[in-house]
């Protein structure tokens, strides 16, 4: 009973991960902006309204703080990109199994060629992960069809293929889960950065448009706001795009491995039961 409940509990936590992670990351971004970047030690005279200190880490932190109220939003997006990238990396890594997937498929093919289905199933238990789960399901059906009478070869082959498709349909969606969030970060980060840039430029031009001498502090703050938001947004967008492409490539590789193993299982059964 406990063995069944544990995976169900783990699956429920994974499915709810985004719903509780996003609010926490937004709050974390705001807190970092307020208490880390906005720390009084980062500014001349200990006043966040002044310019950042001349040098050191405080200068960089204070400079980022000057990006304005768009910065905590961008910080939240950066944290989301990092968090969901780590989460996907761990999940997809676990799905690939404990050993090399290509080596695992070769071993399964070898056992099937030797007509040793039990050894192939044992290999799946060693490998673990999504690939092994799908292959094990197909092998179990393979063994069941071998012991079944009253069905012709084509019906048995179709039964194995159907079992394989159902198992694949159950496993693959978990691999793609939360990828849409990473993809969203790639586009939304750029748009929000653009908004921050526009607001910063408005502030800079307002400082230039004042009567008499231009407001140098307002001009500097406006330009800082524009450039800092642009830098944060573009950097986060670049990271999100790279990670999205990395994960989709890994998922495609897993899908190909499952297809290769499934084709081999069906083909072997068809050849042995002519």
Order of alpha helices (4+ residues) and beta strands (2+ residues): alpha-alpha-alpha-alpha-alpha-alpha-alpha-alpha-alpha-alpha
